[in-house]
Amino acid sequence: MANSPHFRRRSSTFVDAIHDLPEKEAMAPAQLYSTESGRLFHSGRIVISTVGLPARGKTHISVAMARYLRWLGVKTRIFHLGDYRRATVGPQGEIPQDYFHVNASPPTILLRQKILKRCREDIYHFLEHENGQVAIYDAVNPVSSGRQALAKEFAKRQVQTLFIESHCTDERIIEENVRSVKISSPDYKGWESKDAVKDYLRRIAARHPDFETMEEPHLHWIKMINAGERVIVNNCAFGYLSQRIVFYLLNLHIKSRQTYFVRAGTTKTEDSYKADASLSDEGKDYAKKLSEALTSHREHEREQLIARGGPNTALKPLTIWTSTRKRTMETAEYLEEKGYRVRQRAQMSQLNPGVCEKMSEKRIREEYPQEVEKHEQDPYHHRYPRAESYHDLAVRLEPIILELEREQNDLLIIAHESVLRVLYGYLMACNAHDIPTLDFPRDEIIEIIPASYQNETKRIHIPGLPSPIIPGSPEDIQIPVPPSGAVSPFSGIGTPQNGSRTPVRGDMSPKPGVGSSLKMVLSPPP
């Protein structure tokens, strides 16, 4: 995989890991079972090949599809043809003027064939020698004859080909995608905004005259029109996995929107799974300051966008999701009074702690020593008696994940830390080992910004909160530790000392200001 720079990057949990390769085989967060071959759902090998002009959201679709399939445990990898081009000519290399034209010169055609050959070789190696199941080939694939030849080539190796076309006639979507790509594409790193837009529009113009939309009756294809406004499916019934892909795409759109994660406020009584207590006075004060910090940040972001040359338009509507617990609904009340729409989601209830609720660490060790030992080995999949594991929670949240993909407004999620960990783990492609240790202190709002190549993250500081309500949930104790008698009402106890830990606050606190770029340093074991 030396041809693609994305395949050499290792990420922290504060960086989207969708392009990282796992260091070792492990169960995915929502994977239900494993097989000796590594392939699931009684499905063979599939190549998903994108189709569409530049700025139509092909890369966004590729990344989103890989995120969902890998979450389910399907061994999936993205092969961006642009990465291979950049690796071949170098990051500052000169691209021939006619590179993006169909009728290019012979030297340019030879260069394109060389790049294409390297990409295809990596696809074959992944599918045939690494037990890969789905390879996503992210390229323009503009002409029908080329797509038919591609499907025949893969068929010779017993690989099904599914084409996904993103077809846009709405100029507003294209303009938004151009702005997004010029910011996130490696092609335009260090470019002036005006020059990046001009060059990208030149690429689109070069492809447009020769582009042929998907109409081939004998090929397997899905056509998404105007960011999911309409979807056409042709001849895609070749297995359960293909149907799962179609279902996911029916919920997907490529319009830009922000997602915010925040903890619920503190309650009048001790935090408990069984009790459904209302917010305390401190909790109400937190809810008010949270509302003020979020509205101020969104307006500040709008002003910055206008200053960078963006359109002077109103803020995108904000929808708020809470669980059905009182403390989450009451945390949203200040925003609801301002006219924002609030919706309750029963699936977003916190992790069920089972018999360990309100038991001290010492008592848990005495009464359930074997369970503690199992939990130390695998804090993500282990469940205490009559409790839920993080894996159970991830499976329960799958309908929420699909709604998350379908939501077109900006979205604020107010929930317990266990729920935020799982949803954040999905959007940032965290592995199962990291999810139980993710930290969400109450004085920060986590903002996830979708981009073409990977999601980006910010932490927004909520000022003026008393220090006792800021730390993470009580489950963040370490095991093994000397018995302390500390109450641990949740099933997240037992993060092993020799594993990944909740990050040190000093490594992740934002710099002064409304928001700061998010970087994380995992603290080493003590």
C-alpha positions, 0 to 999 in steps of 0.5 A, spaced: 500 500 500 505 504 499 502 508 493 497 511 497 499 516 503 492 515 507 494 508 508 500 510 512 497 515 517 496 512 524 491 516 528 489 518 535 482 517 537 481 525 536 483 524 528 478 520 524 481 513 523 477 511 517 483 511 512 487 507 518 489 500 517 488 496 523 494 493 526 491 486 528 485 483 526 479 485 532 472 485 532 469 491 530 464 495 534 458 493 532 460 486 529 455 480 531 460 474 529 466 472 526 468 467 520 474 463 519 475 467 512 473 474 515 467 475 510 460 476 513 453 475 511 454 469 506 457 474 501 463 474 496 467 479 494 465 486 492 468 492 489 464 498 490 466 503 484 464 510 484 461 514 478 460 522 477 463 528 475 468 532 480 464 536 486 458 531 486 460 527 493 463 521 490 469 521 496 464 523 501 459 517 499 466 512 499 468 514 506 461 514 509 460 507 506 466 505 509 465 507 515 458 504 516 461 497 513 467 497 518 462 498 524 458 492 522 465 488 521 465 488 514 473 488 512 472 494 507 478 499 504 477 505 500 482 506 494 482 513 492 485 514 485 487 521 486 491 518 492 495 514 487 496 520 482 499 524 488 503 518 490 506 517 483 507 525 481 509 527 488 505 532 492 508 538 488 509 534 482 506 537 475 500 534 472 499 534 465 494 540 462 490 534 459 490 529 465 483 530 466 481 530 459 478 524 456 482 525 449 489 526 452 495 525 449 499 519 449 504 520 454 498 522 459 494 516 457 501 512 459 501 516 466 494 514 467 494 507 465 500 506 470 497 510 476 490 505 474 495 499 474 498 500 481 491 502 484 488 495 481 494 491 483 492 494 491 485 492 490 486 485 488 491 484 493 486 486 498 481 482 496 485 476 494 491 476 500 488 480 506 481 477 506 478 483 504 471 483 502 469 490 500 474 494 496 471 501 494 474 504 488 473 512 488 474 515 481 470 518 476 469 512 471 466 517 466 464 513 460 460 507 459 465 503 455 470 503 461 465 501 466 463 495 462 470 493 461 471 494 469 466 490 471 468 484 466 475 485 469 473 484 476 468 478 474 474 474 471 476 474 479 469 472 481 468 479 484 462 483 484 462 490 481 457 495 484 457 502 481 454 508 485 453 514 481 452 521 485 448 525 480 447 533 481 443 538 477 442 542 484 448 548 483 447 549 490 450 542 492 455 543 487 457 550 490 457 547 497 461 541 495 467 545 491 468 549 497 468 543 501 473 540 497 478 546 496 478 546 504 479 538 505 482 535 498 490 534 499 490 537 492 489 544 494 493 544 501 497 551 501 493 554 495 489 560 495 482 559 496 481 563 489 486 559 485 483 552 488 476 554 486 478 556 479 483 550 478 477 545 481 472 548 476 477 547 470 477 540 472 470 539 472 469 543 465 474 538 462 470 532 464 463 534 463 463 534 455 464 526 455 461 524 461 456 519 460 451 517 466 449 510 468 444 507 464 447 500 463 441 495 464 446 489 465 450 492 470 449 493 478 448 500 479 445 505 484 444 512 482 443 518 487 440 524 485 441 531 488 444 528 495 439 523 496 433 527 493 431 521 489 435 514 488 435 509 482 437 502 483 438 497 478 439 490 478 442 490 485 439 483 488 446 479 489 446 478 496 444 480 503 450 485 503 448 488 497 441 490 500 444 492 506 448 497 502 442 499 498 438 500 505 444 505 507 444 509 501 437 510 502 439 514 508 445 517 506 445 525 504 452 529 502 449 535 504 454 539 509 452 539 517 455 539 524 454 534 529 455 536 537 455 532 543 454 534 550 453 531 557 446 532 560 446 536 567 447 534 574 441 531 578 438 533 584 440 526 587 446 521 586 446 519 578 443 512 578 440 508 572 434 506 576 432 513 578 430 518 573 431 525 577 431 532 575 436 537 574 439 540 580 440 547 581 447 546 578 445 542 572 440 548 570 445 553 571 450 548 566 444 547 561 443 555 561 451 556 560 451 550 555 445 553 551 449 560 551 456 557 549 453 553 543 449 559 540 455 564 541 459 559 537 455 557 531 454 565 530 461 566 531 463 560 525 458 563 521 461 570 521 468 567 520 465 563 514 463 570 511 469 573 512 473 567 508 468 569 502 462 564 504 455 566 502 452 571 507 446 566 509 442 564 515 445 559 520 442 552 518 437 549 523 439 546 529 435 539 531 436 537 538 436 529 540 435 527 547 434 520 551 427 519 554 431 521 561 429 527 565 436 530 566 437 530 558 430 533 556 431 538 562 438 540 559 435 541 552 429 546 555 433 552 554 434 551 547 427 549 546 424 555 549 428 559 544 425 555 538 429 549 537 426 543 535 427 537 541 426 530 539 426 524 544 430 517 542 428 511 547 434 508 544 439 513 547 438 511 554 445 510 558 448 503 559 445 498 563 449 497 569 445 491 572 447 488 578 453 493 579 449 499 580 451 503 586 456 497 588 463 499 591 469 497 587 471 493 593 464 489 593 464 488 586 471 485 586 469 481 592 462 478 589 464 478 582 472 476 581 471 472 575 467 478 572 472 483 574 477 479 570 473 478 564 472 485 564 479 487 565 481 483 558 475 486 554 472 492 557 468 493 550 464 486 550 464 484 557 457 485 561 456 484 568 450 480 570 444 483 568 448 489 565 449 491 558 456 491 554 458 497 550 457 492 544 450 491 546 449 499 546 452 499 539 447 494 536 442 498 540 444 504 537 444 502 530 437 505 528 440 512 531 446 511 527 442 511 520 437 517 523 444 520 524 446 519 517 439 521 514 439 528 518 440 534 514 440 539 519 445 541 524 444 536 530 446 537 538 446 530 541 445 530 549 446 524 552 449 520 557 457 519 556 456 511 554 452 513 549 456 519 546 462 514 546 459 509 542 456 515 537 463 518 537 466 512 536 462 511 529 463 518 526 471 518 528 472 510 526 474 509 533 476 501 534 472 497 540 478 498 544 478 505 545 471 507 545 470 505 553 475 510 555 473 516 551 472 522 555 467 527 555 468 533 560 461 537 562 465 544 560 466 542 553 462 541 547 464 536 542 463 538 534 464 533 529 465 537 522 464 532 516 469 533 510 470 529 504 476 525 506 475 525 513 471 528 519 474 533 523 473 535 530 473 541 535 472 542 542 468 548 544 469 550 551 463 552 556 466 557 561 464 559 568 462 552 570 464 549 577 469 544 577 466 539 581 461 537 575 466 537 570 470 530 570 467 524 566 463 519 569 464 515 575 466 509 571 473 512 569 476 509 575 482 504 573 483 497 574 487 494 577 487 499 583 487 498 590 480 497 593 478 504 594 470 503 596 469 508 591 462 508 588 461 506 581 454 506 579 456 504 571 458 498 568 464 501 565 469 500 571 475 496 569 479 500 564 485 496 564 492 500 566 496 497 561 491 499 555 488 505 552 486 510 558 482 516 558 486 522 556 490 527 560 485 533 561 492 538 559 493 534 553 486 536 550 483 542 553 482 548 548 486 554 547 482 560 549 477 562 544 470 560 542 473 553 539 480 550 538 482 544 533 482 538 537 488 534 538 489 528 542 495 525 546 494 518 549 497 518 556 502 512 557 501 507 562 503 509 569 
